[in-house]
């Protein structure tokens, strides 16, 4: 099957080869998205969906204006509808620009979908992107489920997010662009090896490809095998889950203990997900599993994270939401963070982690399930944050660089995750995280 046939098949699987359907195509003017846009226009009229081109000018490079102007002319000449958005410099955060930009783009795509009643958003992620994502996740560690990489499609807004080029290599895309004489623009920042993904793209992937030229194909095959295994696992978990719950959906410990040991934490994770709508890493549930099986503690409370707690009584465990409150500041104590709740950190300041932006100055940030519970605490001499390029900087150096008076440094608080990694030097600098499972906003404000 040729790449073009595979592309058409992917659209057919998503039921998008219909002229009555509308699709939004995310176009950056790079070679990947310009090939995607051209492939869609090559579809026969009787199958081609209505195409809405969506472009965001991030105002991060001088070339951005030229790209937006080119795409405007291109769409006019090809009789395509163009939806443009500007992410103005004034809206850029001091740190975490890449993650914030991605959030802005996808919020914009959601609006365009709604405006044109589109069935899907199409992006130009390809096989090289898949390998890079796989290697980055492999290096970070965590649940094996996180290694599934980029999905060919997933639910998004009121429809689907579809990536029909995942089987195409970067080389194949460039060859197509050359053959069809497509105009595209190179993003110079893609060569910056200070960024983790670029370092993997420029150095790691080429080295691995010299070991085996079929690297992209093999990673794709592993991805499919892993996806199939995880799907089979989920089916088994959903079969076992009803056997460990009572009529009120509480967990019956004795029934849960009868589940084969290799399935217990998977079932527990799914039960928590069903009850809280939050994702919980299986590998992080060992303390909870121990608490459940402890015969010397037949009753008690287990703090799951800042939002949820478990209560155990007479062999039954249930989930309840922790009462939200503004915590009083105690000298040098750790403050557990309640989601969507301000926490008092000094006599005149409160900070919080929110699911929606609480102010214009709230910082977008990605969390992963294993981050919880989050804590606010005074900074320590060993604390450091992760930088965008993959390096680190000590909190001490940050405070020195920002000329914080020595007598005030002891009052500075940091936001840390369950692994004591610093995510935010409150009031001074944010750590960097490219992506995650939960989008939140970090906020600080003064109180009179």
Beta strands, then each sheet from edge to edge (+ up, - down):
strand 1: 22-26
strand 2: 50-57
strand 3: 81-86
strand 4: 120-122
strand 5: 153-156
strand 6: 159-162
strand 7: 251-252
strand 8: 300-303
strand 9: 308-313
strand 10: 316-321
strand 11: 335-336
strand 12: 343-344
strand 13: 349-354
strand 14: 363-367
strand 15: 375-378
strand 16: 384-386
strand 17: 392-394
strand 18: 413-416
strand 19: 422-425
strand 20: 429-430
strand 21: 438-446
sheet 1: 3+ 2+ 1+ 4+ 6+ 5-
sheet 2: 7+ 10- 9+ 8-
sheet 3: 11+ 15- 18+ 19- 20+
sheet 4: 12+ 13- 21+ 14-
sheet 5: 16+ 17-
end
